Amino acid sequence: MAISQDLLDILACPKCKGDLRLTDGKDGLICDACRLLYPIKDNIPVMLVDEAIHLNKDLETDTLQDG
């Protein structure tokens, strides 16, 4: 089950309070302002800054990959 649009509309980046967008793979939420990716585990977004993945400015990723 994917995250509903209603939930996506109210979620905000916990660091900057900015907008989030769903990855193409629907396995994470990206804050473009902070360059952070918040993973979705068991259909629950992990909205902890310490658990977020820092995105490289030169590398655009739209899916999480193990390993």
Secondary structure, 3 states (H helix, E strand, C coil): CCCCHHHHHHCCCCCCCCCCEECCCCCEEEECCCCEEEEEECCEECCCHHHCEECCCCCCCCCCCCC
